[in-house]
Amino acid sequence: MFVFRLCCIAVITAICALVLKNHKSELVPLCLTAGGIIMFLYSFDYLTESIEFIKSFTQGAGINNDIIRIIFKIVGIGFLVELTASSVKELGFDSIADKLVLCGKIIIFVVSVPILNSTYKIIVSLIELA
């Protein structure tokens, strides 16, 4: 049901943008941005339940909270960069969008270094046990 509602918001936004394109083309980017923001905010309600489940799962499994924070940070950076790059591409600035995606990938790599370090420590401790 959630996906159906989200798709309806996208279709309504596209229809509004199409109607505006014929009458007031300068309002099309604003319409698309508003529709994107509405879809993004709508998805936050659905995301809250999943975050609560992940918190209880990590506490039960004994996973370090810092690792989970880093993973959420990486996912957030990815979503934000992709959303912004798509919006910039819609405005016709493909080169800026491509540069933004490249910078986002670099930032994600830098943020993920502690996870690599933690994985290395786990592998070394497993080798020492053998």
ABEGO torsion letter per residue (X at the ends): XAAAAAAAAAAAAAAAAAAAAAABAAAAAAAAAAAAAAAAAAAAAAAAAAAAAAAAAAAAAGBBAAAAAAAAAAAAAAAAAAAAAAAAAAAGBAAAAAAAAAAAAAAAAAAAAAAAAAAAAAAAAAAAAX
